[in-house]
Amino acid sequence: MNRKPAPQTRTTVRCGIYTRKSTEEGLQQEFNSLDAQRESAEAFIKSQAQEGWEC
């Protein structure tokens, strides 16, 4: 008997991003450490898309 494998269901993992800065120094810059933290976290989440991760 020739059976097709059952379709796999992918679980979605919704991810939240938390950024933090301990001082106000540098916050007025156009691109600051909070922006860098967010970009880094978004890139990691995107790298896990095959596992169902989404931002």
mmCIF entry with sequence, helices, sheets and N, C-alpha, C, O atoms, coordinates in Angstrom:
data_MODEL
# 
_entry.id   MODEL 
# 
_entity.id                         1 
_entity.type                       polymer 
_entity.pdbx_number_of_molecules   1 
# 
_entity_poly.entity_id                      1 
_entity_poly.type                           'polypeptide(L)' 
_entity_poly.nstd_linkage                   no 
_entity_poly.nstd_monomer                   no 
_entity_poly.pdbx_seq_one_letter_code       MNRKPAPQTRTTVRCGIYTRKSTEEGLQQEFNSLDAQRESAEAFIKSQAQEGWEC 
_entity_poly.pdbx_seq_one_letter_code_can   MNRKPAPQTRTTVRCGIYTRKSTEEGLQQEFNSLDAQRESAEAFIKSQAQEGWEC 
_entity_poly.pdbx_strand_id                 A 
# 
loop_
_entity_poly_seq.entity_id 
_entity_poly_seq.num 
_entity_poly_seq.mon_id 
_entity_poly_seq.hetero 
1 1  MET n 
1 2  ASN n 
1 3  ARG n 
1 4  LYS n 
1 5  PRO n 
1 6  ALA n 
1 7  PRO n 
1 8  GLN n 
1 9  THR n 
1 10 ARG n 
1 11 THR n 
1 12 THR n 
1 13 VAL n 
1 14 ARG n 
1 15 CYS n 
1 16 GLY n 
1 17 ILE n 
1 18 TYR n 
1 19 THR n 
1 20 ARG n 
1 21 LYS n 
1 22 SER n 
1 23 THR n 
1 24 GLU n 
1 25 GLU n 
1 26 GLY n 
1 27 LEU n 
1 28 GLN n 
1 29 GLN n 
1 30 GLU n 
1 31 PHE n 
1 32 ASN n 
1 33 SER n 
1 34 LEU n 
1 35 ASP n 
1 36 ALA n 
1 37 GLN n 
1 38 ARG n 
1 39 GLU n 
1 40 SER n 
1 41 ALA n 
1 42 GLU n 
1 43 ALA n 
1 44 PHE n 
1 45 ILE n 
1 46 LYS n 
1 47 SER n 
1 48 GLN n 
1 49 ALA n 
1 50 GLN n 
1 51 GLU n 
1 52 GLY n 
1 53 TRP n 
1 54 GLU n 
1 55 CYS n 
# 
_struct_asym.id          A 
_struct_asym.entity_id   1 
# 
loop_
_struct_conf.conf_type_id 
_struct_conf.id 
_struct_conf.pdbx_PDB_helix_id 
_struct_conf.beg_label_comp_id 
_struct_conf.beg_label_asym_id 
_struct_conf.beg_label_seq_id 
_struct_conf.pdbx_beg_PDB_ins_code 
_struct_conf.end_label_comp_id 
_struct_conf.end_label_asym_id 
_struct_conf.end_label_seq_id 
_struct_conf.pdbx_end_PDB_ins_code 
_struct_conf.beg_auth_comp_id 
_struct_conf.beg_auth_asym_id 
_struct_conf.beg_auth_seq_id 
_struct_conf.end_auth_comp_id 
_struct_conf.end_auth_asym_id 
_struct_conf.end_auth_seq_id 
_struct_conf.pdbx_PDB_helix_class 
_struct_conf.details 
_struct_conf.pdbx_PDB_helix_length 
HELX_P HELX_P1 AA1 SER A 33 ? SER A 47 ? SER A 33 SER A 47 1 ? 15 
HELX_P HELX_P2 AA2 ALA A 49 ? GLU A 51 ? ALA A 49 GLU A 51 5 ? 3  
# 
_struct_conf_type.id          HELX_P 
_struct_conf_type.criteria    ? 
_struct_conf_type.reference   ? 
# 
_struct_sheet.id               AA1 
_struct_sheet.type             ? 
_struct_sheet.number_strands   2 
_struct_sheet.details          ? 
# 
_struct_sheet_order.sheet_id     AA1 
_struct_sheet_order.range_id_1   1 
_struct_sheet_order.range_id_2   2 
_struct_sheet_order.offset       ? 
_struct_sheet_order.sense        parallel 
# 
loop_
_struct_sheet_range.sheet_id 
_struct_sheet_range.id 
_struct_sheet_range.beg_label_comp_id 
_struct_sheet_range.beg_label_asym_id 
_struct_sheet_range.beg_label_seq_id 
_struct_sheet_range.pdbx_beg_PDB_ins_code 
_struct_sheet_range.end_label_comp_id 
_struct_sheet_range.end_label_asym_id 
_struct_sheet_range.end_label_seq_id 
_struct_sheet_range.pdbx_end_PDB_ins_code 
_struct_sheet_range.beg_auth_comp_id 
_struct_sheet_range.beg_auth_asym_id 
_struct_sheet_range.beg_auth_seq_id 
_struct_sheet_range.end_auth_comp_id 
_struct_sheet_range.end_auth_asym_id 
_struct_sheet_range.end_auth_seq_id 
AA1 1 VAL A 13 ? ARG A 14 ? VAL A 13 ARG A 14 
AA1 2 TRP A 53 ? GLU A 54 ? TRP A 53 GLU A 54 
# 
loop_
_atom_site.group_PDB 
_atom_site.id 
_atom_site.type_symbol 
_atom_site.label_atom_id 
_atom_site.label_alt_id 
_atom_site.label_comp_id 
_atom_site.label_asym_id 
_atom_site.label_entity_id 
_atom_site.label_seq_id 
_atom_site.pdbx_PDB_ins_code 
_atom_site.Cartn_x 
_atom_site.Cartn_y 
_atom_site.Cartn_z 
_atom_site.occupancy 
_atom_site.B_iso_or_equiv 
_atom_site.pdbx_formal_charge 
_atom_site.auth_seq_id 
_atom_site.auth_comp_id 
_atom_site.auth_asym_id 
_atom_site.auth_atom_id 
_atom_site.pdbx_PDB_model_num 
ATOM 1   N N  . MET A 1 1  ? 0.847  -1.167 0.000  1.00 0.00 ? 1  MET A N  1 
ATOM 2   C CA . MET A 1 1  ? 0.000  0.000  0.000  1.00 0.00 ? 1  MET A CA 1 
ATOM 3   C C  . MET A 1 1  ? 0.902  1.243  0.000  1.00 0.00 ? 1  MET A C  1 
ATOM 4   O O  . MET A 1 1  ? 1.887  1.301  0.735  1.00 0.00 ? 1  MET A O  1 
ATOM 5   N N  . ASN A 1 2  ? 0.561  2.216  -0.817 1.00 0.00 ? 2  ASN A N  1 
ATOM 6   C CA . ASN A 1 2  ? 1.358  3.427  -0.951 1.00 0.00 ? 2  ASN A CA 1 
ATOM 7   C C  . ASN A 1 2  ? 0.659  4.563  -0.211 1.00 0.00 ? 2  ASN A C  1 
ATOM 8   O O  . ASN A 1 2  ? -0.347 5.091  -0.686 1.00 0.00 ? 2  ASN A O  1 
ATOM 9   N N  . ARG A 1 3  ? 1.187  4.937  0.942  1.00 0.00 ? 3  ARG A N  1 
ATOM 10  C CA . ARG A 1 3  ? 0.559  5.986  1.754  1.00 0.00 ? 3  ARG A CA 1 
ATOM 11  C C  . ARG A 1 3  ? 1.360  7.275  1.673  1.00 0.00 ? 3  ARG A C  1 
ATOM 12  O O  . ARG A 1 3  ? 2.591  7.258  1.645  1.00 0.00 ? 3  ARG A O  1 
ATOM 13  N N  . LYS A 1 4  ? 0.652  8.378  1.637  1.00 0.00 ? 4  LYS A N  1 
ATOM 14  C CA . LYS A 1 4  ? 1.300  9.684  1.707  1.00 0.00 ? 4  LYS A CA 1 
ATOM 15  C C  . LYS A 1 4  ? 1.500  10.037 3.173  1.00 0.00 ? 4  LYS A C  1 
ATOM 16  O O  . LYS A 1 4  ? 0.636  9.754  4.004  1.00 0.00 ? 4  LYS A O  1 
ATOM 17  N N  . PRO A 1 5  ? 2.628  10.651 3.496  1.00 0.00 ? 5  PRO A N  1 
ATOM 18  C CA . PRO A 1 5  ? 2.815  11.058 4.894  1.00 0.00 ? 5  PRO A CA 1 
ATOM 19  C C  . PRO A 1 5  ? 1.797  12.126 5.276  1.00 0.00 ? 5  PRO A C  1 
ATOM 20  O O  . PRO A 1 5  ? 1.414  12.966 4.461  1.00 0.00 ? 5  PRO A O  1 
ATOM 21  N N  . ALA A 1 6  ? 1.380  12.075 6.511  1.00 0.00 ? 6  ALA A N  1 
ATOM 22  C CA . ALA A 1 6  ? 0.420  13.065 7.010  1.00 0.00 ? 6  ALA A CA 1 
ATOM 23  C C  . ALA A 1 6  ? 1.062  14.446 6.974  1.00 0.00 ? 6  ALA A C  1 
ATOM 24  O O  . ALA A 1 6  ? 2.238  14.579 7.310  1.00 0.00 ? 6  ALA A O  1 
ATOM 25  N N  . PRO A 1 7  ? 0.322  15.476 6.575  1.00 0.00 ? 7  PRO A N  1 
ATOM 26  C CA . PRO A 1 7  ? 0.891  16.825 6.557  1.00 0.00 ? 7  PRO A CA 1 
ATOM 27  C C  . PRO A 1 7  ? 1.235  17.264 7.976  1.00 0.00 ? 7  PRO A C  1 
ATOM 28  O O  . PRO A 1 7  ? 0.489  17.020 8.925  1.00 0.00 ? 7  PRO A O  1 
ATOM 29  N N  . GLN A 1 8  ? 2.364  17.905 8.086  1.00 0.00 ? 8  GLN A N  1 
ATOM 30  C CA . GLN A 1 8  ? 2.784  18.386 9.399  1.00 0.00 ? 8  GLN A CA 1 
ATOM 31  C C  . GLN A 1 8  ? 2.191  19.767 9.636  1.00 0.00 ? 8  GLN A C  1 
ATOM 32  O O  . GLN A 1 8  ? 2.195  20.623 8.752  1.00 0.00 ? 8  GLN A O  1 
ATOM 33  N N  . THR A 1 9  ? 1.690  19.964 10.829 1.00 0.00 ? 9  THR A N  1 
ATOM 34  C CA . THR A 1 9  ? 1.196  21.282 11.181 1.00 0.00 ? 9  THR A CA 1 
ATOM 35  C C  . THR A 1 9  ? 2.307  22.024 11.908 1.00 0.00 ? 9  THR A C  1 
ATOM 36  O O  . THR A 1 9  ? 2.972  21.483 12.792 1.00 0.00 ? 9  THR A O  1 
ATOM 37  N N  . ARG A 1 10 ? 2.484  23.253 11.519 1.00 0.00 ? 10 ARG A N  1 
ATOM 38  C CA . ARG A 1 10 ? 3.539  24.058 12.122 1.00 0.00 ? 10 ARG A CA 1 
ATOM 39  C C  . ARG A 1 10 ? 2.930  24.946 13.194 1.00 0.00 ? 10 ARG A C  1 
ATOM 40  O O  . ARG A 1 10 ? 1.931  25.625 12.954 1.00 0.00 ? 10 ARG A O  1 
ATOM 41  N N  . THR A 1 11 ? 3.518  24.939 14.349 1.00 0.00 ? 11 THR A N  1 
ATOM 42  C CA . THR A 1 11 ? 3.079  25.781 15.438 1.00 0.00 ? 11 THR A CA 1 
ATOM 43  C C  . THR A 1 11 ? 3.706  27.157 15.289 1.00 0.00 ? 11 THR A C  1 
ATOM 44  O O  . THR A 1 11 ? 4.910  27.276 15.064 1.00 0.00 ? 11 THR A O  1 
ATOM 45  N N  . THR A 1 12 ? 2.899  28.179 15.414 1.00 0.00 ? 12 THR A N  1 
ATOM 46  C CA . THR A 1 12 ? 3.414  29.542 15.371 1.00 0.00 ? 12 THR A CA 1 
ATOM 47  C C  . THR A 1 12 ? 3.868  29.935 16.766 1.00 0.00 ? 12 THR A C  1 
ATOM 48  O O  . THR A 1 12 ? 3.154  29.730 17.747 1.00 0.00 ? 12 THR A O  1 
ATOM 49  N N  . VAL A 1 13 ? 5.061  30.501 16.841 1.00 0.00 ? 13 VAL A N  1 
ATOM 50  C CA . VAL A 1 13 ? 5.597  31.002 18.101 1.00 0.00 ? 13 VAL A CA 1 
ATOM 51  C C  . VAL A 1 13 ? 5.683  32.518 17.965 1.00 0.00 ? 13 VAL A C  1 
ATOM 52  O O  . VAL A 1 13 ? 6.529  33.036 17.237 1.00 0.00 ? 13 VAL A O  1 
ATOM 53  N N  . ARG A 1 14 ? 4.817  33.214 18.658 1.00 0.00 ? 14 ARG A N  1 
ATOM 54  C CA . ARG A 1 14 ? 4.817  34.678 18.585 1.00 0.00 ? 14 ARG A CA 1 
ATOM 55  C C  . ARG A 1 14 ? 5.823  35.216 19.591 1.00 0.00 ? 14 ARG A C  1 
ATOM 56  O O  . ARG A 1 14 ? 5.784  34.873 20.773 1.00 0.00 ? 14 ARG A O  1 
ATOM 57  N N  . CYS A 1 15 ? 6.718  36.058 19.109 1.00 0.00 ? 15 CYS A N  1 
ATOM 58  C CA . CYS A 1 15 ? 7.811  36.567 19.936 1.00 0.00 ? 15 CYS A CA 1 
ATOM 59  C C  . CYS A 1 15 ? 7.653  38.062 20.173 1.00 0.00 ? 15 CYS A C  1 
ATOM 60  O O  . CYS A 1 15 ? 7.356  38.821 19.250 1.00 0.00 ? 15 CYS A O  1 
ATOM 61  N N  . GLY A 1 16 ? 7.850  38.465 21.384 1.00 0.00 ? 16 GLY A N  1 
ATOM 62  C CA . GLY A 1 16 ? 7.888  39.880 21.737 1.00 0.00 ? 16 GLY A CA 1 
ATOM 63  C C  . GLY A 1 16 ? 9.328  40.292 21.964 1.00 0.00 ? 16 GLY A C  1 
ATOM 64  O O  . GLY A 1 16 ? 10.161 39.473 22.352 1.00 0.00 ? 16 GLY A O  1 
ATOM 65  N N  . ILE A 1 17 ? 9.618  41.543 21.725 1.00 0.00 ? 17 ILE A N  1 
ATOM 66  C CA . ILE A 1 17 ? 10.983 42.050 21.894 1.00 0.00 ? 17 ILE A CA 1 
ATOM 67  C C  . ILE A 1 17 ? 10.975 43.095 23.007 1.00 0.00 ? 17 ILE A C  1 
ATOM 68  O O  . ILE A 1 17 ? 10.172 44.027 22.998 1.00 0.00 ? 17 ILE A O  1 
ATOM 69  N N  . TYR A 1 18 ? 11.867 42.924 23.945 1.00 0.00 ? 18 TYR A N  1 
ATOM 70  C CA . TYR A 1 18 ? 12.029 43.868 25.044 1.00 0.00 ? 18 TYR A CA 1 
ATOM 71  C C  . TYR A 1 18 ? 13.423 44.461 24.925 1.00 0.00 ? 18 TYR A C  1 
ATOM 72  O O  . TYR A 1 18 ? 14.412 43.730 24.892 1.00 0.00 ? 18 TYR A O  1 
ATOM 73  N N  . THR A 1 19 ? 13.504 45.788 24.861 1.00 0.00 ? 19 THR A N  1 
ATOM 74  C CA . THR A 1 19 ? 14.806 46.456 24.831 1.00 0.00 ? 19 THR A CA 1 
ATOM 75  C C  . THR A 1 19 ? 14.930 47.314 26.076 1.00 0.00 ? 19 THR A C  1 
ATOM 76  O O  . THR A 1 19 ? 13.938 47.729 26.675 1.00 0.00 ? 19 THR A O  1 
ATOM 77  N N  . ARG A 1 20 ? 16.171 47.567 26.448 1.00 0.00 ? 20 ARG A N  1 
ATOM 78  C CA . ARG A 1 20 ? 16.397 48.269 27.701 1.00 0.00 ? 20 ARG A CA 1 
ATOM 79  C C  . ARG A 1 20 ? 17.669 49.086 27.618 1.00 0.00 ? 20 ARG A C  1 
ATOM 80  O O  . ARG A 1 20 ? 18.655 48.656 27.018 1.00 0.00 ? 20 ARG A O  1 
ATOM 81  N N  . LYS A 1 21 ? 17.647 50.255 28.216 1.00 0.00 ? 21 LYS A N  1 
ATOM 82  C CA . LYS A 1 21 ? 18.839 51.098 28.324 1.00 0.00 ? 21 LYS A CA 1 
ATOM 83  C C  . LYS A 1 21 ? 18.886 51.631 29.736 1.00 0.00 ? 21 LYS A C  1 
ATOM 84  O O  . LYS A 1 21 ? 17.893 52.158 30.238 1.00 0.00 ? 21 LYS A O  1 
ATOM 85  N N  . SER A 1 22 ? 20.031 51.498 30.382 1.00 0.00 ? 22 SER A N  1 
ATOM 86  C CA . SER A 1 22 ? 20.122 51.860 31.798 1.00 0.00 ? 22 SER A CA 1 
ATOM 87  C C  . SER A 1 22 ? 20.317 53.356 32.033 1.00 0.00 ? 22 SER A C  1 
ATOM 88  O O  . SER A 1 22 ? 20.079 53.840 33.139 1.00 0.00 ? 22 SER A O  1 
ATOM 89  N N  . THR A 1 23 ? 20.744 54.089 31.013 1.00 0.00 ? 23 THR A N  1 
ATOM 90  C CA . THR A 1 23 ? 20.894 55.539 31.152 1.00 0.00 ? 23 THR A CA 1 
ATOM 91  C C  . THR A 1 23 ? 20.240 56.222 29.955 1.00 0.00 ? 23 THR A C  1 
ATOM 92  O O  . THR A 1 23 ? 19.930 55.577 28.954 1.00 0.00 ? 23 THR A O  1 
ATOM 93  N N  . GLU A 1 24 ? 20.035 57.525 30.069 1.00 0.00 ? 24 GLU A N  1 
ATOM 94  C CA . GLU A 1 24 ? 19.454 58.273 28.956 1.00 0.00 ? 24 GLU A CA 1 
ATOM 95  C C  . GLU A 1 24 ? 20.525 58.748 27.974 1.00 0.00 ? 24 GLU A C  1 
ATOM 96  O O  . GLU A 1 24 ? 20.206 59.331 26.938 1.00 0.00 ? 24 GLU A O  1 
ATOM 97  N N  . GLU A 1 25 ? 21.771 58.503 28.297 1.00 0.00 ? 25 GLU A N  1 
ATOM 98  C CA . GLU A 1 25 ? 22.870 58.935 27.440 1.00 0.00 ? 25 GLU A CA 1 
ATOM 99  C C  . GLU A 1 25 ? 22.768 58.297 26.051 1.00 0.00 ? 25 GLU A C  1 
ATOM 100 O O  . GLU A 1 25 ? 22.651 57.078 25.924 1.00 0.00 ? 25 GLU A O  1 
ATOM 101 N N  . GLY A 1 26 ? 22.812 59.127 25.027 1.00 0.00 ? 26 GLY A N  1 
ATOM 102 C CA . GLY A 1 26 ? 22.802 58.642 23.661 1.00 0.00 ? 26 GLY A CA 1 
ATOM 103 C C  . GLY A 1 26 ? 21.421 58.400 23.069 1.00 0.00 ? 26 GLY A C  1 
ATOM 104 O O  . GLY A 1 26 ? 21.312 58.050 21.894 1.00 0.00 ? 26 GLY A O  1 
ATOM 105 N N  . LEU A 1 27 ? 20.367 58.579 23.855 1.00 0.00 ? 27 LEU A N  1 
ATOM 106 C CA . LEU A 1 27 ? 19.023 58.316 23.341 1.00 0.00 ? 27 LEU A CA 1 
ATOM 107 C C  . LEU A 1 27 ? 18.611 59.305 22.247 1.00 0.00 ? 27 LEU A C  1 
ATOM 108 O O  . LEU A 1 27 ? 17.771 58.982 21.407 1.00 0.00 ? 27 LEU A O  1 
ATOM 109 N N  . GLN A 1 28 ? 19.186 60.485 22.253 1.00 0.00 ? 28 GLN A N  1 
ATOM 110 C CA . GLN A 1 28 ? 18.826 61.498 21.261 1.00 0.00 ? 28 GLN A CA 1 
ATOM 111 C C  . GLN A 1 28 ? 19.467 61.236 19.901 1.00 0.00 ? 28 GLN A C  1 
ATOM 112 O O  . GLN A 1 28 ? 19.129 61.902 18.922 1.00 0.00 ? 28 GLN A O  1 
ATOM 113 N N  . GLN A 1 29 ? 20.386 60.280 19.829 1.00 0.00 ? 29 GLN A N  1 
ATOM 114 C CA . GLN A 1 29 ? 21.016 59.948 18.555 1.00 0.00 ? 29 GLN A CA 1 
ATOM 115 C C  . GLN A 1 29 ? 19.988 59.333 17.611 1.00 0.00 ? 29 GLN A C  1 
ATOM 116 O O  . GLN A 1 29 ? 19.016 58.712 18.042 1.00 0.00 ? 29 GLN A O  1 
ATOM 117 N N  . GLU A 1 30 ? 20.226 59.522 16.310 1.00 0.00 ? 30 GLU A N  1 
ATOM 118 C CA . GLU A 1 30 ? 19.299 58.984 15.311 1.00 0.00 ? 30 GLU A CA 1 
ATOM 119 C C  . GLU A 1 30 ? 19.206 57.454 15.402 1.00 0.00 ? 30 GLU A C  1 
ATOM 120 O O  . GLU A 1 30 ? 18.122 56.892 15.241 1.00 0.00 ? 30 GLU A O  1 
ATOM 121 N N  . PHE A 1 31 ? 20.319 56.788 15.655 1.00 0.00 ? 31 PHE A N  1 
ATOM 122 C CA . PHE A 1 31 ? 20.356 55.329 15.835 1.00 0.00 ? 31 PHE A CA 1 
ATOM 123 C C  . PHE A 1 31 ? 21.078 55.070 17.149 1.00 0.00 ? 31 PHE A C  1 
ATOM 124 O O  . PHE A 1 31 ? 22.252 55.414 17.292 1.00 0.00 ? 31 PHE A O  1 
ATOM 125 N N  . ASN A 1 32 ? 20.385 54.467 18.105 1.00 0.00 ? 32 ASN A N  1 
ATOM 126 C CA . ASN A 1 32 ? 20.999 54.248 19.419 1.00 0.00 ? 32 ASN A CA 1 
ATOM 127 C C  . ASN A 1 32 ? 20.970 52.765 19.786 1.00 0.00 ? 32 ASN A C  1 
ATOM 128 O O  . ASN A 1 32 ? 20.569 51.921 18.985 1.00 0.00 ? 32 ASN A O  1 
ATOM 129 N N  . SER A 1 33 ? 21.398 52.467 20.998 1.00 0.00 ? 33 SER A N  1 
ATOM 130 C CA . SER A 1 33 ? 21.507 51.059 21.398 1.00 0.00 ? 33 SER A CA 1 
ATOM 131 C C  . SER A 1 33 ? 20.151 50.354 21.458 1.00 0.00 ? 33 SER A C  1 
ATOM 132 O O  . SER A 1 33 ? 20.082 49.140 21.267 1.00 0.00 ? 33 SER A O  1 
ATOM 133 N N  . LEU A 1 34 ? 19.076 51.096 21.721 1.00 0.00 ? 34 LEU A N  1 
ATOM 134 C CA . LEU A 1 34 ? 17.750 50.477 21.713 1.00 0.00 ? 34 LEU A CA 1 
ATOM 135 C C  . LEU A 1 34 ? 17.397 50.008 20.302 1.00 0.00 ? 34 LEU A C  1 
ATOM 136 O O  . LEU A 1 34 ? 16.837 48.928 20.119 1.00 0.00 ? 34 LEU A O  1 
ATOM 137 N N  . ASP A 1 35 ? 17.731 50.830 19.313 1.00 0.00 ? 35 ASP A N  1 
ATOM 138 C CA . ASP A 1 35 ? 17.505 50.446 17.919 1.00 0.00 ? 35 ASP A CA 1 
ATOM 139 C C  . ASP A 1 35 ? 18.335 49.214 17.563 1.00 0.00 ? 35 ASP A C  1 
ATOM 140 O O  . ASP A 1 35 ? 17.846 48.299 16.900 1.00 0.00 ? 35 ASP A O  1 
ATOM 141 N N  . ALA A 1 36 ? 19.588 49.196 18.004 1.00 0.00 ? 36 ALA A N  1 
ATOM 142 C CA . ALA A 1 36 ? 20.478 48.070 17.715 1.00 0.00 ? 36 ALA A CA 1 
ATOM 143 C C  . ALA A 1 36 ? 19.964 46.787 18.367 1.00 0.00 ? 36 ALA A C  1 
ATOM 144 O O  . ALA A 1 36 ? 20.012 45.716 17.763 1.00 0.00 ? 36 ALA A O  1 
ATOM 145 N N  . GLN A 1 37 ? 19.475 46.900 19.598 1.00 0.00 ? 37 GLN A N  1 
ATOM 146 C CA . GLN A 1 37 ? 18.925 45.725 20.276 1.00 0.00 ? 37 GLN A CA 1 
ATOM 147 C C  . GLN A 1 37 ? 17.721 45.181 19.523 1.00 0.00 ? 37 GLN A C  1 
ATOM 148 O O  . GLN A 1 37 ? 17.586 43.971 19.339 1.00 0.00 ? 37 GLN A O  1 
ATOM 149 N N  . ARG A 1 38 ? 16.853 46.079 19.091 1.00 0.00 ? 38 ARG A N  1 
ATOM 150 C CA . ARG A 1 38 ? 15.651 45.646 18.369 1.00 0.00 ? 38 ARG A CA 1 
ATOM 151 C C  . ARG A 1 38 ? 16.020 44.983 17.048 1.00 0.00 ? 38 ARG A C  1 
ATOM 152 O O  . ARG A 1 38 ? 15.475 43.933 16.709 1.00 0.00 ? 38 ARG A O  1 
ATOM 153 N N  . GLU A 1 39 ? 16.940 45.586 16.302 1.00 0.00 ? 39 GLU A N  1 
ATOM 154 C CA . GLU A 1 39 ? 17.358 44.999 15.024 1.00 0.00 ? 39 GLU A CA 1 
ATOM 155 C C  . GLU A 1 39 ? 17.945 43.605 15.216 1.00 0.00 ? 39 GLU A C  1 
ATOM 156 O O  . GLU A 1 39 ? 17.667 42.686 14.447 1.00 0.00 ? 39 GLU A O  1 
ATOM 157 N N  . SER A 1 40 ? 18.752 43.470 16.247 1.00 0.00 ? 40 SER A N  1 
ATOM 158 C CA . SER A 1 40 ? 19.376 42.179 16.527 1.00 0.00 ? 40 SER A CA 1 
ATOM 159 C C  . SER A 1 40 ? 18.316 41.122 16.868 1.00 0.00 ? 40 SER A C  1 
ATOM 160 O O  . SER A 1 40 ? 18.373 39.996 16.375 1.00 0.00 ? 40 SER A O  1 
ATOM 161 N N  . ALA A 1 41 ? 17.366 41.493 17.702 1.00 0.00 ? 41 ALA A N  1 
ATOM 162 C CA . ALA A 1 41 ? 16.313 40.558 18.087 1.00 0.00 ? 41 ALA A CA 1 
ATOM 163 C C  . ALA A 1 41 ? 15.438 40.189 16.883 1.00 0.00 ? 41 ALA A C  1 
ATOM 164 O O  . ALA A 1 41 ? 15.075 39.025 16.715 1.00 0.00 ? 41 ALA A O  1 
ATOM 165 N N  . GLU A 1 42 ? 15.102 41.173 16.051 1.00 0.00 ? 42 GLU A N  1 
ATOM 166 C CA . GLU A 1 42 ? 14.290 40.887 14.867 1.00 0.00 ? 42 GLU A CA 1 
ATOM 167 C C  . GLU A 1 42 ? 15.024 39.944 13.916 1.00 0.00 ? 42 GLU A C  1 
ATOM 168 O O  . GLU A 1 42 ? 14.417 39.040 13.341 1.00 0.00 ? 42 GLU A O  1 
ATOM 169 N N  . ALA A 1 43 ? 16.332 40.157 13.751 1.00 0.00 ? 43 ALA A N  1 
ATOM 170 C CA . ALA A 1 43 ? 17.118 39.290 12.870 1.00 0.00 ? 43 ALA A CA 1 
ATOM 171 C C  . ALA A 1 43 ? 17.134 37.857 13.399 1.00 0.00 ? 43 ALA A C  1 
ATOM 172 O O  . ALA A 1 43 ? 17.038 36.908 12.621 1.00 0.00 ? 43 ALA A O  1 
ATOM 173 N N  . PHE A 1 44 ? 17.256 37.695 14.713 1.00 0.00 ? 44 PHE A N  1 
ATOM 174 C CA . PHE A 1 44 ? 17.263 36.351 15.286 1.00 0.00 ? 44 PHE A CA 1 
ATOM 175 C C  . PHE A 1 44 ? 15.909 35.678 15.087 1.00 0.00 ? 44 PHE A C  1 
ATOM 176 O O  . PHE A 1 44 ? 15.843 34.505 14.720 1.00 0.00 ? 44 PHE A O  1 
ATOM 177 N N  . ILE A 1 45 ? 14.836 36.414 15.326 1.00 0.00 ? 45 ILE A N  1 
ATOM 178 C CA . ILE A 1 45 ? 13.498 35.850 15.148 1.00 0.00 ? 45 ILE A CA 1 
ATOM 179 C C  . ILE A 1 45 ? 13.305 35.423 13.696 1.00 0.00 ? 45 ILE A C  1 
ATOM 180 O O  . ILE A 1 45 ? 12.775 34.344 13.431 1.00 0.00 ? 45 ILE A O  1 
ATOM 181 N N  . LYS A 1 46 ? 13.734 36.264 12.756 1.00 0.00 ? 46 LYS A N  1 
ATOM 182 C CA . LYS A 1 46 ? 13.622 35.912 11.340 1.00 0.00 ? 46 LYS A CA 1 
ATOM 183 C C  . LYS A 1 46 ? 14.436 34.668 11.011 1.00 0.00 ? 46 LYS A C  1 
ATOM 184 O O  . LYS A 1 46 ? 14.040 33.877 10.155 1.00 0.00 ? 46 LYS A O  1 
ATOM 185 N N  . SER A 1 47 ? 15.574 34.487 11.684 1.00 0.00 ? 47 SER A N  1 
ATOM 186 C CA . SER A 1 47 ? 16.399 33.308 11.416 1.00 0.00 ? 47 SER A CA 1 
ATOM 187 C C  . SER A 1 47 ? 15.728 32.020 11.898 1.00 0.00 ? 47 SER A C  1 
ATOM 188 O O  . SER A 1 47 ? 16.134 30.923 11.515 1.00 0.00 ? 47 SER A O  1 
ATOM 189 N N  . GLN A 1 48 ? 14.716 32.157 12.729 1.00 0.00 ? 48 GLN A N  1 
ATOM 190 C CA . GLN A 1 48 ? 13.990 30.996 13.265 1.00 0.00 ? 48 GLN A CA 1 
ATOM 191 C C  . GLN A 1 48 ? 12.623 30.814 12.603 1.00 0.00 ? 48 GLN A C  1 
ATOM 192 O O  . GLN A 1 48 ? 11.791 30.053 13.098 1.00 0.00 ? 48 GLN A O  1 
ATOM 193 N N  . ALA A 1 49 ? 12.391 31.504 11.494 1.00 0.00 ? 49 ALA A N  1 
ATOM 194 C CA . ALA A 1 49 ? 11.095 31.447 10.819 1.00 0.00 ? 49 ALA A CA 1 
ATOM 195 C C  . ALA A 1 49 ? 10.709 30.023 10.440 1.00 0.00 ? 49 ALA A C  1 
ATOM 196 O O  . ALA A 1 49 ? 9.529  29.676 10.483 1.00 0.00 ? 49 ALA A O  1 
ATOM 197 N N  . GLN A 1 50 ? 11.683 29.191 10.067 1.00 0.00 ? 50 GLN A N  1 
ATOM 198 C CA . GLN A 1 50 ? 11.366 27.806 9.692  1.00 0.00 ? 50 GLN A CA 1 
ATOM 199 C C  . GLN A 1 50 ? 10.808 27.023 10.877 1.00 0.00 ? 50 GLN A C  1 
ATOM 200 O O  . GLN A 1 50 ? 10.200 25.969 10.690 1.00 0.00 ? 50 GLN A O  1 
ATOM 201 N N  . GLU A 1 51 ? 11.005 27.525 12.084 1.00 0.00 ? 51 GLU A N  1 
ATOM 202 C CA . GLU A 1 51 ? 10.465 26.889 13.295 1.00 0.00 ? 51 GLU A CA 1 
ATOM 203 C C  . GLU A 1 51 ? 9.120  27.495 13.681 1.00 0.00 ? 51 GLU A C  1 
ATOM 204 O O  . GLU A 1 51 ? 8.525  27.097 14.682 1.00 0.00 ? 51 GLU A O  1 
ATOM 205 N N  . GLY A 1 52 ? 8.636  28.460 12.889 1.00 0.00 ? 52 GLY A N  1 
ATOM 206 C CA . GLY A 1 52 ? 7.336  29.077 13.153 1.00 0.00 ? 52 GLY A CA 1 
ATOM 207 C C  . GLY A 1 52 ? 7.393  30.362 13.935 1.00 0.00 ? 52 GLY A C  1 
ATOM 208 O O  . GLY A 1 52 ? 6.354  30.900 14.316 1.00 0.00 ? 52 GLY A O  1 
ATOM 209 N N  . TRP A 1 53 ? 8.603  30.876 14.187 1.00 0.00 ? 53 TRP A N  1 
ATOM 210 C CA . TRP A 1 53 ? 8.726  32.101 14.977 1.00 0.00 ? 53 TRP A CA 1 
ATOM 211 C C  . TRP A 1 53 ? 8.292  33.306 14.152 1.00 0.00 ? 53 TRP A C  1 
ATOM 212 O O  . TRP A 1 53 ? 8.613  33.403 12.967 1.00 0.00 ? 53 TRP A O  1 
ATOM 213 N N  . GLU A 1 54 ? 7.569  34.213 14.775 1.00 0.00 ? 54 GLU A N  1 
ATOM 214 C CA . GLU A 1 54 ? 7.226  35.464 14.131 1.00 0.00 ? 54 GLU A CA 1 
ATOM 215 C C  . GLU A 1 54 ? 7.220  36.583 15.177 1.00 0.00 ? 54 GLU A C  1 
ATOM 216 O O  . GLU A 1 54 ? 6.932  36.362 16.354 1.00 0.00 ? 54 GLU A O  1 
ATOM 217 N N  . CYS A 1 55 ? 7.540  37.764 14.717 1.00 0.00 ? 55 CYS A N  1 
ATOM 218 C CA . CYS A 1 55 ? 7.645  38.920 15.615 1.00 0.00 ? 55 CYS A CA 1 
ATOM 219 C C  . CYS A 1 55 ? 6.270  39.507 15.861 1.00 0.00 ? 55 CYS A C  1 
ATOM 220 O O  . CYS A 1 55 ? 6.140  40.489 16.592 1.00 0.00 ? 55 CYS A O  1 
# 
